[in-house]
Amino acid sequence: MSIEEFVVDVAGEYILNEVTGSNKVGAVAGGVGALCAIGALGLTGPIAIPVAIAGGVLAGAKGESSVKNAARSIGSIVESVASGVGSVVGHATKGITGGFLGFIDIFKNDEDFFKRGVERLENEQYTEAFEDFSKVIEINPQYSEAYFLRGCIYSEAGESQEAIKDFSQAIEINPEWDEAYFLRGCVRSDIHDYPGAIADYAQTIIINPEHFEAYYNRGHLLAAHNNYTDAICDYTQCITLKPNEIEIYERRGRIYIENKEYKSALADYTQIIKLDKRKFDAYFIRGSILIDLKNYKEAIKDFTYIIENNYNLAEAYLYRANAYLANDNYHQAIADFTQVINIRPDDVSCLLSRAGVRTILKDYTGAIADYTLVIQNQSESVDAYFQRGNTRFIQRDLKGAIKDYNKVIQIDHNYAFAYVKRGFIRKKQGKNKEAIEDFKLAITIFYKKSMLSEVRTLQEEIRNLENAIKNTPWWKTRIF
């Protein structure tokens, strides 16, 4: 490769990289990789299930309210108590003891205390319910449901170790109680005992293979610990049990993205959109996936839909601009970059992108104006100076180009391509010795970066220049 071809290649590739964010091995900017920058991705940690009893009486402070009625077994106990003989407390208050009920304990057996404990639990009288369940255990140490409900109260109060003890006792009495394993797993997750939590969720699933929440929680823990293969299996099982749960498709889709399994991710986000056509963030992510899959036309449709619904406008215009650009629709790309700049006037990366596209369209004046705006916002932007220098070079403004390359080198003395470009201009000006100096400096930097092809190209050019100097007649080197 000649120095002329090398310089043109440097300028052209740099413009494309700046505009599209791509390189010889990378994907076009605006794909899913770029989503990390705006926080659209990222796997969250496990979500603890709330202690949900009787329709959420005991919603746990540490959990999420998205999973209801975790304690299904005990929920049925509460329900049967409520629909049974009637309210023990209610009947008692109608008797002679009326106002003295708080001072006279008329209960004699474990069932009486348990029923009253459940009623108090339903009325959010947690302290009193705790006392009743403790009394049940005192009377009958084999009463597993009392341990279970007291464990729930301990969990609500943040007494994790005591909660684990009670759930463990309930399990010892009733080893087939899936909810006891499940809630013990939730508490263990809260205190960061993740192996213990995973073991409990696994046991829950063995006892009850249709326990949605156990797959759900275990999937979160596995994903948080980068065990994506098993997490995907758990989320897939969740989908089998509840095929309309949007959040599961989102979480599985994110793992597919993390694994660069874009076609599988595309299927999940397409399903999310089928379930909720107003899920604009799903359109956004699907559009980004489509960019990485080089399906730019469909990506443009997704971002257009977002824009039409006034959702996240700046990012939608930016990503659509990148899709237009990748599809060689330069004028549409400029229009979208301009929309972003109107919303975010100080968006330096967008100004650089628009300038790059203007250069492709040979609108050099517009490109220089954009690079100048970047420099006004960031006076140390080496990329803006370098690109403006390239554009000035194209316009044959060699003095202005050298001025920009000098500034690049002043800011970053390891910017090899600035030396190459400046050296090439000096060669054109007949300043061969100065050109050789620039090429040697560039070689030193390229060599450190193992860019051996560039090193060889410049070494050959230096030999040519040295021969040219050697063969130049003496009278052409004199100034008269």
Summary of the structure (lengths in Angstrom):
residues: 480
radius of gyration: 34.8
end to end distance: 37.3
largest distance: 130.3
contacts: 1582
relative contact order: 0.07
helix: 71%
strand: 0%
